[in-house]
Amino acid sequence: MEELEHTPDTSFERDVVCEDEEAFCLSLENIATLQKLLRQLEVRKSQNEAVCEGLRAQIRELWDRLQIPAEEREAVATVMTGSKAKVRKALQLEVDRLEELKMQNMKKVIEAIRVEVAQHWDKCFYSQEQRQAFAAYYSEDYTENLLQLHDAEIVRLRNYYEVHKELFEGVQKWEESWRLFLEFERKASDPSRFTNRGGNLLKEEKQRAKLQKTLPKLEEELKARIEMWEQEHSKAFVVNGQKFMEYVTEQWEMHRLEKERAKQERQLKNKKQTETEMLYGSTPRTPNKRRGLAPSTPGKVRKLNTTTMSNATANSSIRPVFSGTVYRSPVSRLPPSGGKPVITSTCSGKKTPRAVKHGANKENLELNGSILSARTFKGFQI
């Protein structure tokens, strides 16, 4: 009675609560009446707890729809527990306040409910046609009637999900496993996976092999459960607008076609690359560094010029030796030094001191002016 804040209103209740324990007669009739009163109070307590819990759920839902800040929610945190009469009254006052606020923000509330409706559609695997059947979802006339339609749709979707919860959870598990399998398949065809470190490649390969075994088993289990459900309800269990097993078969077929398409693209790419290499030659995998041209030093250029000039002079000197005729240049050569005249001689075999000295220093054939030296060729004296 204290928790319910109930005051005794009958003589028996007053006798039980107010009289002295020794004065209360424990007769069979009084004991039976006392048990009956206790049961009545327990029922009222349970009903009061249920009402309070319903008010709390309504408050939380309105908080979320109206996007009430946390500071404002904490102000009524004291009445969010318990089931006394004063707690029930406080909860009812909060609900009334939020309902009034909801009417002032009708558009905002309806948009929040539509988000919840879409979430339930996803959980129930609704097709696009099934979603479009709820025309109120696309209405822009934000009235109390529109809000009631959305509330009714939420209730219907919740009940629909609860009835099919076991099957929906199984389908959701298959969907998650299927997405994970497709991800592993994509990574398996990626050439860059071999650069992976830390054993992730081996781990992913094991998970992919495991999914290849578990997916067919899960499909068989769902198939048996769905067939049993369809026999009980005399209607088809649909996922995204089609039967589940048809949906599964379609997903596998799409996966096979995608793999075939990727394979053909790789083959076409390799064919084009081979044809290009046959026409223009293969290209290196990594670009080579260009060798820079070494700069020619003046010494090397001078040496090269000297060698070239010597070879040219030697060729010019050797040719008349073997042919027996010496041809002089039509242009007069300048003397080695400005003050010394050019010494001329005939091919008489007599050597001047200058020519002898010059031939002794260099063992090659030179033509200095009109003098021919062939000391290096044995047996040939001019």
FIVODREN-229816 format. One record per residue (C-alpha): residue in one letter; chain; y, x, z. Coordinates in steps of 0.5 Angstrom, whole numbers. Layout:
<recs>
> A_A_Y_X_Z
...
</recs>
This chain:
<recs>
> M_A_0_0_0
> E_A_5_6_2
> E_A_4_9_-5
> L_A_5_2_-9
> E_A_10_1_-4
> H_A_7_-6_-3
> T_A_9_-10_4
> P_A_4_-14_7
> D_A_5_-22_5
> T_A_-1_-25_8
> S_A_-3_-26_15
> F_A_-9_-22_14
> E_A_-5_-16_11
> R_A_-1_-16_17
> D_A_-6_-16_22
> V_A_-10_-10_18
> V_A_-3_-6_18
> C_A_1_-8_24
> E_A_-4_-10_29
> D_A_-8_-5_34
> E_A_-14_-2_31
> E_A_-18_-5_38
> A_A_-15_-12_37
> F_A_-18_-12_30
> C_A_-24_-16_30
> L_A_-29_-12_26
> S_A_-33_-19_24
> L_A_-37_-19_17
> E_A_-32_-24_14
> N_A_-26_-19_16
> I_A_-30_-13_13
> A_A_-31_-17_7
> T_A_-24_-19_6
> L_A_-22_-12_7
> Q_A_-26_-9_2
> K_A_-24_-15_-3
> L_A_-16_-13_-1
> L_A_-18_-5_-2
> R_A_-21_-7_-9
> Q_A_-15_-11_-11
> L_A_-10_-5_-9
> E_A_-14_0_-13
> V_A_-14_-4_-19
> R_A_-6_-5_-18
> K_A_-6_3_-17
> S_A_-10_4_-23
> Q_A_-6_0_-27
> N_A_1_3_-25
> E_A_-2_10_-26
> A_A_-3_7_-34
> V_A_3_4_-34
> C_A_7_11_-32
> E_A_3_15_-37
> G_A_4_10_-42
> L_A_12_11_-41
> R_A_11_18_-40
> A_A_8_19_-47
> Q_A_13_14_-50
> I_A_19_19_-47
> R_A_16_25_-50
> E_A_15_22_-57
> L_A_22_20_-57
> W_A_25_27_-54
> D_A_21_30_-60
> R_A_24_25_-65
> L_A_31_25_-62
> Q_A_31_33_-61
> I_A_33_32_-54
> P_A_35_39_-51
> A_A_31_42_-46
> E_A_36_42_-41
> E_A_37_34_-42
> R_A_29_34_-41
> E_A_29_38_-34
> A_A_34_33_-31
> V_A_28_27_-31
> A_A_22_32_-30
> T_A_22_30_-23
> V_A_19_23_-25
> M_A_14_26_-30
> T_A_9_26_-25
> G_A_6_21_-20
> S_A_5_13_-20
> K_A_10_10_-15
> A_A_14_4_-16
> K_A_20_8_-16
> V_A_17_13_-21
> R_A_15_7_-25
> K_A_22_5_-25
> A_A_26_11_-27
> L_A_21_12_-33
> Q_A_23_5_-35
> L_A_30_7_-35
> E_A_29_13_-39
> V_A_25_10_-44
> D_A_31_4_-45
> R_A_36_10_-45
> L_A_32_13_-51
> E_A_31_7_-55
> E_A_39_6_-55
> L_A_40_13_-57
> K_A_35_12_-62
> M_A_38_6_-65
> Q_A_44_10_-66
> N_A_41_15_-70
> M_A_36_11_-74
> K_A_36_16_-80
> K_A_35_22_-76
> V_A_29_18_-72
> I_A_26_16_-79
> E_A_26_22_-82
> A_A_23_25_-76
> I_A_17_20_-76
> R_A_16_22_-84
> V_A_15_29_-82
> E_A_9_26_-77
> V_A_7_21_-83
> A_A_6_27_-88
> Q_A_2_31_-83
> H_A_-3_26_-81
> W_A_-4_25_-89
> D_A_-6_32_-89
> K_A_-10_32_-84
> C_A_-14_26_-87
> F_A_-14_29_-94
> Y_A_-10_24_-97
> S_A_-9_24_-105
> Q_A_-2_23_-108
> E_A_-4_16_-110
> Q_A_-6_14_-103
> R_A_1_17_-100
> Q_A_5_13_-106
> A_A_2_7_-103
> F_A_6_7_-97
> A_A_13_5_-101
> A_A_17_5_-94
> Y_A_16_13_-94
> Y_A_21_13_-100
> S_A_26_8_-98
> E_A_33_10_-96
> D_A_35_3_-92
> Y_A_35_6_-85
> T_A_34_0_-81
> E_A_30_-3_-75
> N_A_25_-6_-80
> L_A_24_1_-84
> L_A_23_4_-77
> Q_A_17_-1_-75
> L_A_14_0_-82
> H_A_13_8_-80
> D_A_11_6_-73
> A_A_5_2_-76
> E_A_3_7_-81
> I_A_3_12_-75
> V_A_-2_8_-71
> R_A_-6_6_-77
> L_A_-7_14_-79
> R_A_-8_16_-72
> N_A_-14_11_-72
> Y_A_-17_13_-79
> Y_A_-17_20_-76
> E_A_-20_18_-70
> V_A_-26_14_-74
> H_A_-27_20_-79
> K_A_-25_26_-74
> E_A_-32_29_-74
> L_A_-32_29_-82
> F_A_-25_31_-82
> E_A_-26_37_-78
> G_A_-32_39_-82
> V_A_-28_39_-88
> Q_A_-22_43_-85
> K_A_-27_48_-83
> W_A_-30_49_-90
> E_A_-23_49_-93
> E_A_-21_55_-88
> S_A_-27_58_-90
> W_A_-26_57_-97
> R_A_-19_60_-97
> L_A_-22_66_-93
> F_A_-27_67_-99
> L_A_-22_67_-104
> E_A_-18_72_-101
> F_A_-24_77_-100
> E_A_-26_75_-108
> R_A_-18_77_-110
> K_A_-19_84_-106
> A_A_-25_85_-108
> S_A_-23_85_-115
> D_A_-16_89_-113
> P_A_-17_97_-115
> S_A_-12_99_-110
> R_A_-17_97_-105
> F_A_-21_104_-105
> T_A_-14_107_-102
> N_A_-15_103_-96
> R_A_-17_107_-89
> G_A_-20_105_-83
> G_A_-26_102_-85
> N_A_-23_95_-87
> L_A_-26_96_-94
> L_A_-33_95_-91
> K_A_-31_90_-86
> E_A_-28_86_-91
> E_A_-34_87_-95
> K_A_-39_84_-90
> Q_A_-35_78_-88
> R_A_-35_76_-96
> A_A_-42_77_-96
> K_A_-43_73_-90
> L_A_-38_67_-93
> Q_A_-43_67_-99
> K_A_-48_65_-94
> T_A_-45_61_-90
> L_A_-41_56_-95
> P_A_-47_53_-98
> K_A_-50_52_-91
> L_A_-44_48_-89
> E_A_-44_44_-95
> E_A_-51_42_-94
> E_A_-49_40_-87
> L_A_-43_36_-89
> K_A_-47_33_-95
> A_A_-52_30_-90
> R_A_-47_27_-85
> I_A_-43_24_-91
> E_A_-49_21_-94
> M_A_-50_18_-87
> W_A_-43_16_-86
> E_A_-43_12_-93
> Q_A_-49_8_-91
> E_A_-46_6_-85
> H_A_-39_4_-87
> S_A_-42_2_-95
> K_A_-36_6_-98
> A_A_-35_13_-101
> F_A_-32_18_-96
> V_A_-26_21_-101
> V_A_-22_28_-100
> N_A_-16_28_-104
> G_A_-18_22_-108
> Q_A_-25_24_-110
> K_A_-32_25_-106
> F_A_-33_31_-102
> M_A_-39_34_-106
> E_A_-35_33_-113
> Y_A_-29_36_-110
> V_A_-33_42_-107
> T_A_-37_43_-114
> E_A_-30_43_-118
> Q_A_-27_48_-113
> W_A_-33_53_-115
> E_A_-32_51_-122
> M_A_-25_53_-122
> H_A_-27_59_-118
> R_A_-32_61_-124
> L_A_-27_60_-129
> E_A_-22_64_-126
> K_A_-26_70_-125
> E_A_-28_69_-133
> R_A_-21_69_-135
> A_A_-19_75_-131
> K_A_-25_79_-134
> Q_A_-23_77_-141
> E_A_-16_80_-139
> R_A_-19_86_-137
> Q_A_-23_87_-143
> L_A_-18_85_-148
> K_A_-13_90_-144
> N_A_-18_96_-144
> K_A_-19_94_-152
> K_A_-12_95_-153
> Q_A_-12_101_-149
> T_A_-18_104_-153
> E_A_-14_102_-160
> T_A_-8_105_-158
> E_A_-11_112_-156
> M_A_-15_112_-162
> L_A_-8_112_-166
> Y_A_-4_116_-162
> G_A_-8_120_-157
> S_A_-9_119_-150
> T_A_-4_119_-145
> P_A_-5_123_-139
> R_A_-6_119_-133
> T_A_0_123_-129
> P_A_6_126_-132
> N_A_5_134_-133
> K_A_11_138_-131
> R_A_15_141_-137
> R_A_15_148_-138
> G_A_22_151_-138
> L_A_24_156_-143
> A_A_24_162_-140
> P_A_31_165_-142
> S_A_31_171_-146
> T_A_35_177_-142
> P_A_39_182_-146
> G_A_34_188_-145
> K_A_29_184_-149
> V_A_33_182_-154
> R_A_36_189_-155
> K_A_28_191_-155
> L_A_26_186_-160
> N_A_32_188_-165
> T_A_30_195_-164
> T_A_23_194_-166
> T_A_25_189_-172
> M_A_30_194_-175
> S_A_25_200_-174
> N_A_19_196_-177
> A_A_24_194_-183
> T_A_26_202_-184
> A_A_19_204_-183
> N_A_17_199_-189
> S_A_23_201_-193
> S_A_21_209_-192
> I_A_13_208_-193
> R_A_14_204_-200
> P_A_17_210_-204
> V_A_12_215_-201
> F_A_6_212_-204
> S_A_10_209_-210
> G_A_13_216_-211
> T_A_20_214_-212
> V_A_26_213_-208
> Y_A_31_208_-209
> R_A_38_209_-206
> S_A_42_204_-203
> P_A_48_202_-207
> V_A_53_202_-201
> S_A_55_208_-198
> R_A_53_209_-191
> L_A_58_211_-186
> P_A_57_218_-183
> P_A_54_218_-176
> S_A_60_221_-173
> G_A_67_220_-176
> G_A_69_227_-177
> K_A_62_229_-181
> P_A_61_228_-188
> V_A_54_226_-191
> I_A_49_231_-193
> T_A_46_230_-199
> S_A_40_233_-202
> T_A_35_232_-207
> C_A_27_231_-207
> S_A_26_239_-207
> G_A_22_239_-201
> K_A_27_244_-197
> K_A_29_241_-191
> T_A_36_242_-187
> P_A_36_244_-180
> R_A_39_237_-178
> A_A_33_234_-182
> V_A_28_238_-179
> K_A_31_237_-172
> H_A_31_229_-173
> G_A_23_229_-175
> A_A_21_233_-169
> N_A_24_228_-164
> K_A_21_222_-167
> E_A_14_221_-170
> N_A_16_216_-175
> L_A_19_215_-182
> E_A_26_214_-183
> L_A_31_215_-188
> N_A_38_218_-186
> G_A_42_218_-192
> S_A_38_221_-197
> I_A_34_225_-193
> L_A_26_223_-193
> S_A_22_225_-187
> A_A_14_224_-187
> R_A_12_229_-182
> T_A_7_224_-179
> F_A_3_223_-185
> K_A_-1_229_-186
> G_A_-2_232_-193
> F_A_4_229_-195
> Q_A_10_234_-196
> I_A_16_232_-200
</recs>
